Amino acid sequence: MHSLQGKVDCWAKRTAGGMQCLPKEKERRVNYEQVFDSAIDRLHSEGRYRVFIDILRNKGAYPNARCFAGHNGPKPITVWCSNDYLAMGQHPKVIAAMEEALHDVGAGSGGTRNIGGNTHYHIDLETELADLHDKEAALLFTSGYVSNDATLSTLAKVLPGCVIFSDELNHASMIAGIRNSGAEKRVFRHNDVDHLEQLLAETDPACPKLIAFESVYSMDADIAPIHAICDLAEKYNALTYIDEVHAVGMYGARGGGISERDDAAHRIDIIEGTLGKAFGVMGGYIAADRRIIDVIRSYAPGFIFTTSLSPVLVAGVLAAVRHLKASSIEREAQGQAAALLKTLFADAGLPVMPSTTHIVPLMVGDPVRAKKVSDILLAEYGVYVQPINFPTVPRGTERLRFTPGPQHTPAMMTELTGALVEIWQRLDLERRKAA
Ligand SMILES: Cc1ncc(COP(=O)(O)O)c(C=O)c1O
């Protein structure tokens, strides 16, 4: 912090022509340390200061991992909150593909897609992803966040006067993209098609329109009414943009997401996904018709001005996407695990939230208590589940979000349920009547 204060002093000296500040001016100077400290203090006082847990996953033995926080040496833990939903990040085919690519072409891509970084792996993966969603083309980004931000902000700039209709629970990356587009935004109540229609009907029919929503909302574990939204898009001549980040790899016969499962992909203009969750590696993408992909490829700064994904990562994703197109074993095992965990929690009277998806959220409703439950689980039971706080979820709805995978066994789930019941009693948390 000395250097910061040094900068301030230096600036003060320069602007004062080398003279000492007068006491009054000194009083008015920004105290940077104080501003930063109070920003962090605010988080502490609200009980939502984030502590990152220091872990290493054990290759091939997921959900087993080692935790380095507050112990002498690593302590074995079970991970319950990973978005590597199907453990594809540990899959032998994925690891072999990455090793092979590393030894064949080296570590990085060496450039942006336009300048040296357009490897054959990237082209193959885009073809594979376009096919996954039955679209003409796809485009890779360095993350799902970047794909949402870059695409939404660019689309609305290319469509002057565009109005974007956004579900109120859309992810921060979509909100950032919409804000960065400078377009007018109209927020509709979560999954409320009547409200969406009202807003569409109020908008000038001559305006370009884009409806942006998610398929699986990962914190509430519910699913969008895709066909009803597409009906409205057709009626009011709007484009549709769906974030399938929590659904790709997970739903549909080939892992094409809810839009594949519900036979709606052909009705959606742009499908966005991540390569870092069910596909187990890293990166993001959109799939759409050739014209839209060409526009984003040509205009989006978040695509153009950044080093392309490492071919090693892309090779791993290629293996994961190809595997999950052909194999439903992982999806089915995950679905069974999620169903069992929901039943165990409900039978034990734990406040499991209604979920029609693979995600199992447990409501706590208070940031301090959510953190406390998570701390006890880790310290005493070797269970790792991160508390979810504002702004990821609204205040007062803080929760624990469990993501059981194909490798979480019934015995692990029974043990976890027992631990939670004990902690719920210890902290005097509210339980429902056990079923
Ligand atoms: C709905 C949604 N969209 C986009 C993202 C960003 O994806 P990525 O983690 O690949 O950046 C997330 C991340 O959790 C998400 O939940």
The ligand as an SDF file (V2000), in Angstrom:
LIG
                    3D

 16 16  0  0  0  0  0  0  0  0999 V2000
  -25.6280  -19.3940  -16.7700 C   0  0  0  0  0  0  0  0  0  0  0  0
  -24.1610  -19.2150  -16.9440 C   0  0  0  0  0  0  0  0  0  0  0  0
  -23.7150  -18.6780  -18.0920 N   0  0  0  0  0  0  0  0  0  0  0  0
  -22.3980  -18.4920  -18.3110 C   0  0  0  0  0  0  0  0  0  0  0  0
  -21.4640  -18.8540  -17.3580 C   0  0  0  0  0  0  0  0  0  0  0  0
  -20.0150  -18.6530  -17.6220 C   0  0  0  0  0  0  0  0  0  0  0  0
  -19.4580  -19.8370  -18.1200 O   0  0  0  0  0  0  0  0  0  0  0  0
  -17.8980  -20.1010  -17.9320 P   0  0  0  0  0  0  0  0  0  0  0  0
  -17.7270  -20.6490  -16.5550 O   0  0  0  0  0  0  0  0  0  0  0  0
  -17.5350  -21.0430  -19.0210 O   0  0  0  0  0  0  0  0  0  0  0  0
  -17.2280  -18.7720  -18.0720 O   0  0  0  0  0  0  0  0  0  0  0  0
  -21.8820  -19.4200  -16.1470 C   0  0  0  0  0  0  0  0  0  0  0  0
  -20.8820  -19.8210  -15.1280 C   0  0  0  0  0  0  0  0  0  0  0  0
  -21.1320  -20.3640  -14.1110 O   0  0  0  0  0  0  0  0  0  0  0  0
  -23.2640  -19.6090  -15.9290 C   0  0  0  0  0  0  0  0  0  0  0  0
  -23.7220  -20.1150  -14.7940 O   0  0  0  0  0  0  0  0  0  0  0  0
  1  2  1  0
  2  3  1  0
  2 15  2  0
  3  4  2  0
  4  5  1  0
  5  6  1  0
  5 12  2  0
  6  7  1  0
  7  8  1  0
  8  9  2  0
  8 10  1  0
  8 11  1  0
 12 13  1  0
 12 15  1  0
 13 14  2  0
 15 16  1  0
M  END
$$$$
